[in-house]
Amino acid sequence: MGYAGGSAEFTKLLKEMGQTEFLPETMSPRQAFQFLQHLAGNQDNL
């Protein structure tokens, strides 16, 4: 998988979502769903 926690791809995804670090415990269910949608959508670009 191309999205290891410290990878450039993962960092880019966080920036696209307006975040600087991955803190799932602070995400609302909607934010978590949007993050996963973004993650799944970006897999096609790898």
PDB file of N, CA, C and O in Angstrom, chain B, residues numbered from 101:
ATOM      1  N   MET B 101       0.852  -1.177   0.000  1.00  0.00           N
ATOM      2  CA  MET B 101       0.000   0.000   0.000  1.00  0.00           C
ATOM      3  C   MET B 101       0.892   1.232   0.000  1.00  0.00           C
ATOM      4  O   MET B 101       1.902   1.265   0.703  1.00  0.00           O
ATOM      5  N   GLY B 102       0.541   2.216  -0.756  1.00  0.00           N
ATOM      6  CA  GLY B 102       1.360   3.400  -0.918  1.00  0.00           C
ATOM      7  C   GLY B 102       1.187   4.441   0.175  1.00  0.00           C
ATOM      8  O   GLY B 102       1.805   5.503   0.107  1.00  0.00           O
ATOM      9  N   TYR B 103       0.374   4.169   1.168  1.00  0.00           N
ATOM     10  CA  TYR B 103       0.070   5.192   2.169  1.00  0.00           C
ATOM     11  C   TYR B 103       0.584   4.818   3.552  1.00  0.00           C
ATOM     12  O   TYR B 103      -0.192   4.749   4.505  1.00  0.00           O
ATOM     13  N   ALA B 104       1.880   4.577   3.667  1.00  0.00           N
ATOM     14  CA  ALA B 104       2.469   4.380   4.989  1.00  0.00           C
ATOM     15  C   ALA B 104       2.395   5.707   5.740  1.00  0.00           C
ATOM     16  O   ALA B 104       2.436   6.774   5.127  1.00  0.00           O
ATOM     17  N   GLY B 105       2.289   5.641   7.033  1.00  0.00           N
ATOM     18  CA  GLY B 105       2.077   6.839   7.844  1.00  0.00           C
ATOM     19  C   GLY B 105       3.006   8.010   7.596  1.00  0.00           C
ATOM     20  O   GLY B 105       2.579   9.160   7.700  1.00  0.00           O
ATOM     21  N   GLY B 106       4.257   7.755   7.274  1.00  0.00           N
ATOM     22  CA  GLY B 106       5.198   8.844   7.057  1.00  0.00           C
ATOM     23  C   GLY B 106       5.511   9.110   5.603  1.00  0.00           C
ATOM     24  O   GLY B 106       6.393   9.912   5.298  1.00  0.00           O
ATOM     25  N   SER B 107       4.806   8.452   4.700  1.00  0.00           N
ATOM     26  CA  SER B 107       5.125   8.590   3.282  1.00  0.00           C
ATOM     27  C   SER B 107       4.687   9.945   2.733  1.00  0.00           C
ATOM     28  O   SER B 107       3.816  10.609   3.295  1.00  0.00           O
ATOM     29  N   ALA B 108       5.300  10.332   1.644  1.00  0.00           N
ATOM     30  CA  ALA B 108       4.951  11.601   0.993  1.00  0.00           C
ATOM     31  C   ALA B 108       3.503  11.586   0.528  1.00  0.00           C
ATOM     32  O   ALA B 108       2.820  12.609   0.589  1.00  0.00           O
ATOM     33  N   GLU B 109       3.027  10.426   0.059  1.00  0.00           N
ATOM     34  CA  GLU B 109       1.641  10.325  -0.409  1.00  0.00           C
ATOM     35  C   GLU B 109       0.655  10.555   0.730  1.00  0.00           C
ATOM     36  O   GLU B 109      -0.356  11.236   0.563  1.00  0.00           O
ATOM     37  N   PHE B 110       0.962   9.979   1.889  1.00  0.00           N
ATOM     38  CA  PHE B 110       0.084  10.134   3.048  1.00  0.00           C
ATOM     39  C   PHE B 110       0.078  11.580   3.521  1.00  0.00           C
ATOM     40  O   PHE B 110      -0.976  12.125   3.851  1.00  0.00           O
ATOM     41  N   THR B 111       1.250  12.202   3.556  1.00  0.00           N
ATOM     42  CA  THR B 111       1.357  13.610   3.948  1.00  0.00           C
ATOM     43  C   THR B 111       0.575  14.495   2.993  1.00  0.00           C
ATOM     44  O   THR B 111      -0.107  15.426   3.422  1.00  0.00           O
ATOM     45  N   LYS B 112       0.669  14.209   1.705  1.00  0.00           N
ATOM     46  CA  LYS B 112      -0.077  14.977   0.701  1.00  0.00           C
ATOM     47  C   LYS B 112      -1.581  14.829   0.929  1.00  0.00           C
ATOM     48  O   LYS B 112      -2.323  15.809   0.846  1.00  0.00           O
ATOM     49  N   LEU B 113      -2.029  13.612   1.216  1.00  0.00           N
ATOM     50  CA  LEU B 113      -3.446  13.377   1.471  1.00  0.00           C
ATOM     51  C   LEU B 113      -3.911  14.162   2.693  1.00  0.00           C
ATOM     52  O   LEU B 113      -4.986  14.760   2.672  1.00  0.00           O
ATOM     53  N   LEU B 114      -3.117  14.164   3.746  1.00  0.00           N
ATOM     54  CA  LEU B 114      -3.478  14.940   4.933  1.00  0.00           C
ATOM     55  C   LEU B 114      -3.617  16.416   4.595  1.00  0.00           C
ATOM     56  O   LEU B 114      -4.559  17.070   5.041  1.00  0.00           O
ATOM     57  N   LYS B 115      -2.685  16.944   3.812  1.00  0.00           N
ATOM     58  CA  LYS B 115      -2.755  18.354   3.423  1.00  0.00           C
ATOM     59  C   LYS B 115      -4.009  18.627   2.607  1.00  0.00           C
ATOM     60  O   LYS B 115      -4.648  19.665   2.784  1.00  0.00           O
ATOM     61  N   GLU B 116      -4.373  17.704   1.710  1.00  0.00           N
ATOM     62  CA  GLU B 116      -5.593  17.862   0.911  1.00  0.00           C
ATOM     63  C   GLU B 116      -6.826  17.924   1.802  1.00  0.00           C
ATOM     64  O   GLU B 116      -7.812  18.580   1.466  1.00  0.00           O
ATOM     65  N   MET B 117      -6.765  17.241   2.933  1.00  0.00           N
ATOM     66  CA  MET B 117      -7.885  17.220   3.868  1.00  0.00           C
ATOM     67  C   MET B 117      -7.803  18.351   4.888  1.00  0.00           C
ATOM     68  O   MET B 117      -8.658  18.460   5.767  1.00  0.00           O
ATOM     69  N   GLY B 118      -6.773  19.197   4.774  1.00  0.00           N
ATOM     70  CA  GLY B 118      -6.637  20.331   5.681  1.00  0.00           C
ATOM     71  C   GLY B 118      -6.076  19.975   7.041  1.00  0.00           C
ATOM     72  O   GLY B 118      -6.340  20.671   8.022  1.00  0.00           O
ATOM     73  N   GLN B 119      -5.299  18.892   7.117  1.00  0.00           N
ATOM     74  CA  GLN B 119      -4.718  18.470   8.385  1.00  0.00           C
ATOM     75  C   GLN B 119      -3.208  18.341   8.245  1.00  0.00           C
ATOM     76  O   GLN B 119      -2.682  18.231   7.137  1.00  0.00           O
ATOM     77  N   THR B 120      -2.524  18.355   9.372  1.00  0.00           N
ATOM     78  CA  THR B 120      -1.074  18.200   9.353  1.00  0.00           C
ATOM     79  C   THR B 120      -0.627  16.872   9.934  1.00  0.00           C
ATOM     80  O   THR B 120       0.505  16.445   9.709  1.00  0.00           O
ATOM     81  N   GLU B 121      -1.509  16.212  10.683  1.00  0.00           N
ATOM     82  CA  GLU B 121      -1.192  14.899  11.224  1.00  0.00           C
ATOM     83  C   GLU B 121      -2.459  14.061  11.306  1.00  0.00           C
ATOM     84  O   GLU B 121      -3.570  14.589  11.362  1.00  0.00           O
ATOM     85  N   PHE B 122      -2.273  12.747  11.313  1.00  0.00           N
ATOM     86  CA  PHE B 122      -3.397  11.823  11.327  1.00  0.00           C
ATOM     87  C   PHE B 122      -3.793  11.539  12.771  1.00  0.00           C
ATOM     88  O   PHE B 122      -3.075  10.861  13.505  1.00  0.00           O
ATOM     89  N   LEU B 123      -4.947  12.070  13.162  1.00  0.00           N
ATOM     90  CA  LEU B 123      -5.469  11.878  14.514  1.00  0.00           C
ATOM     91  C   LEU B 123      -6.904  11.360  14.430  1.00  0.00           C
ATOM     92  O   LEU B 123      -7.850  12.125  14.619  1.00  0.00           O
ATOM     93  N   PRO B 124      -7.069  10.072  14.150  1.00  0.00           N
ATOM     94  CA  PRO B 124      -8.427   9.558  13.958  1.00  0.00           C
ATOM     95  C   PRO B 124      -9.322   9.703  15.178  1.00  0.00           C
ATOM     96  O   PRO B 124     -10.543   9.783  15.046  1.00  0.00           O
ATOM     97  N   GLU B 125      -8.727   9.736  16.364  1.00  0.00           N
ATOM     98  CA  GLU B 125      -9.550   9.850  17.575  1.00  0.00           C
ATOM     99  C   GLU B 125     -10.211  11.216  17.695  1.00  0.00           C
ATOM    100  O   GLU B 125     -11.147  11.377  18.479  1.00  0.00           O
ATOM    101  N   THR B 126      -9.742  12.204  16.933  1.00  0.00           N
ATOM    102  CA  THR B 126     -10.349  13.533  16.979  1.00  0.00           C
ATOM    103  C   THR B 126     -11.282  13.786  15.800  1.00  0.00           C
ATOM    104  O   THR B 126     -11.921  14.836  15.729  1.00  0.00           O
ATOM    105  N   MET B 127     -11.362  12.837  14.880  1.00  0.00           N
ATOM    106  CA  MET B 127     -12.215  13.012  13.698  1.00  0.00           C
ATOM    107  C   MET B 127     -13.662  12.673  14.025  1.00  0.00           C
ATOM    108  O   MET B 127     -13.951  11.752  14.789  1.00  0.00           O
ATOM    109  N   SER B 128     -14.554  13.437  13.430  1.00  0.00           N
ATOM    110  CA  SER B 128     -15.966  13.077  13.519  1.00  0.00           C
ATOM    111  C   SER B 128     -16.191  11.910  12.556  1.00  0.00           C
ATOM    112  O   SER B 128     -15.353  11.659  11.691  1.00  0.00           O
ATOM    113  N   PRO B 129     -17.302  11.197  12.693  1.00  0.00           N
ATOM    114  CA  PRO B 129     -17.582  10.126  11.740  1.00  0.00           C
ATOM    115  C   PRO B 129     -17.581  10.624  10.292  1.00  0.00           C
ATOM    116  O   PRO B 129     -17.100   9.929   9.397  1.00  0.00           O
ATOM    117  N   ARG B 130     -18.109  11.806  10.067  1.00  0.00           N
ATOM    118  CA  ARG B 130     -18.137  12.365   8.708  1.00  0.00           C
ATOM    119  C   ARG B 130     -16.723  12.627   8.189  1.00  0.00           C
ATOM    120  O   ARG B 130     -16.412  12.310   7.041  1.00  0.00           O
ATOM    121  N   GLN B 131     -15.867  13.208   9.037  1.00  0.00           N
ATOM    122  CA  GLN B 131     -14.483  13.472   8.633  1.00  0.00           C
ATOM    123  C   GLN B 131     -13.743  12.170   8.336  1.00  0.00           C
ATOM    124  O   GLN B 131     -12.997  12.085   7.361  1.00  0.00           O
ATOM    125  N   ALA B 132     -13.948  11.170   9.165  1.00  0.00           N
ATOM    126  CA  ALA B 132     -13.296   9.881   8.943  1.00  0.00           C
ATOM    127  C   ALA B 132     -13.759   9.267   7.623  1.00  0.00           C
ATOM    128  O   ALA B 132     -12.948   8.727   6.872  1.00  0.00           O
ATOM    129  N   PHE B 133     -15.052   9.349   7.341  1.00  0.00           N
ATOM    130  CA  PHE B 133     -15.589   8.820   6.091  1.00  0.00           C
ATOM    131  C   PHE B 133     -14.992   9.558   4.896  1.00  0.00           C
ATOM    132  O   PHE B 133     -14.601   8.935   3.909  1.00  0.00           O
ATOM    133  N   GLN B 134     -14.923  10.884   4.988  1.00  0.00           N
ATOM    134  CA  GLN B 134     -14.344  11.672   3.896  1.00  0.00           C
ATOM    135  C   GLN B 134     -12.870  11.331   3.698  1.00  0.00           C
ATOM    136  O   GLN B 134     -12.400  11.244   2.563  1.00  0.00           O
ATOM    137  N   PHE B 135     -12.145  11.140   4.786  1.00  0.00           N
ATOM    138  CA  PHE B 135     -10.737  10.784   4.690  1.00  0.00           C
ATOM    139  C   PHE B 135     -10.585   9.445   3.974  1.00  0.00           C
ATOM    140  O   PHE B 135      -9.744   9.304   3.086  1.00  0.00           O
ATOM    141  N   LEU B 136     -11.392   8.470   4.359  1.00  0.00           N
ATOM    142  CA  LEU B 136     -11.319   7.155   3.719  1.00  0.00           C
ATOM    143  C   LEU B 136     -11.721   7.222   2.248  1.00  0.00           C
ATOM    144  O   LEU B 136     -11.139   6.523   1.418  1.00  0.00           O
ATOM    145  N   GLN B 137     -12.700   8.048   1.920  1.00  0.00           N
ATOM    146  CA  GLN B 137     -13.072   8.234   0.516  1.00  0.00           C
ATOM    147  C   GLN B 137     -11.907   8.811  -0.272  1.00  0.00           C
ATOM    148  O   GLN B 137     -11.611   8.356  -1.376  1.00  0.00           O
ATOM    149  N   HIS B 138     -11.251   9.809   0.294  1.00  0.00           N
ATOM    150  CA  HIS B 138     -10.091  10.424  -0.350  1.00  0.00           C
ATOM    151  C   HIS B 138      -8.984   9.390  -0.531  1.00  0.00           C
ATOM    152  O   HIS B 138      -8.370   9.299  -1.593  1.00  0.00           O
ATOM    153  N   LEU B 139      -8.741   8.616   0.518  1.00  0.00           N
ATOM    154  CA  LEU B 139      -7.701   7.599   0.481  1.00  0.00           C
ATOM    155  C   LEU B 139      -7.991   6.581  -0.616  1.00  0.00           C
ATOM    156  O   LEU B 139      -7.108   6.239  -1.402  1.00  0.00           O
ATOM    157  N   ALA B 140      -9.218   6.106  -0.667  1.00  0.00           N
ATOM    158  CA  ALA B 140      -9.592   5.124  -1.688  1.00  0.00           C
ATOM    159  C   ALA B 140      -9.534   5.726  -3.088  1.00  0.00           C
ATOM    160  O   ALA B 140      -9.112   5.060  -4.032  1.00  0.00           O
ATOM    161  N   GLY B 141      -9.950   6.968  -3.225  1.00  0.00           N
ATOM    162  CA  GLY B 141      -9.929   7.617  -4.530  1.00  0.00           C
ATOM    163  C   GLY B 141      -8.526   7.858  -5.038  1.00  0.00           C
ATOM    164  O   GLY B 141      -8.271   7.755  -6.238  1.00  0.00           O
ATOM    165  N   ASN B 142      -7.615   8.179  -4.137  1.00  0.00           N
ATOM    166  CA  ASN B 142      -6.239   8.447  -4.534  1.00  0.00           C
ATOM    167  C   ASN B 142      -5.458   7.179  -4.835  1.00  0.00           C
ATOM    168  O   ASN B 142      -4.399   7.256  -5.457  1.00  0.00           O
ATOM    169  N   GLN B 143      -5.937   6.028  -4.421  1.00  0.00           N
ATOM    170  CA  GLN B 143      -5.247   4.779  -4.718  1.00  0.00           C
ATOM    171  C   GLN B 143      -5.145   4.553  -6.222  1.00  0.00           C
ATOM    172  O   GLN B 143      -4.196   3.928  -6.696  1.00  0.00           O
ATOM    173  N   ASP B 144      -6.115   5.057  -6.967  1.00  0.00           N
ATOM    174  CA  ASP B 144      -6.100   4.897  -8.419  1.00  0.00           C
ATOM    175  C   ASP B 144      -4.975   5.686  -9.067  1.00  0.00           C
ATOM    176  O   ASP B 144      -4.574   5.383 -10.191  1.00  0.00           O
ATOM    177  N   ASN B 145      -4.466   6.686  -8.380  1.00  0.00           N
ATOM    178  CA  ASN B 145      -3.429   7.546  -8.942  1.00  0.00           C
ATOM    179  C   ASN B 145      -2.018   7.060  -8.647  1.00  0.00           C
ATOM    180  O   ASN B 145      -1.050   7.670  -9.101  1.00  0.00           O
ATOM    181  N   LEU B 146      -1.887   5.979  -7.898  1.00  0.00           N
ATOM    182  CA  LEU B 146      -0.544   5.495  -7.546  1.00  0.00           C
ATOM    183  C   LEU B 146       0.045   4.678  -8.661  1.00  0.00           C
ATOM    184  O   LEU B 146       1.169   4.190  -8.542  1.00  0.00           O
TER     185      LEU B 146
END
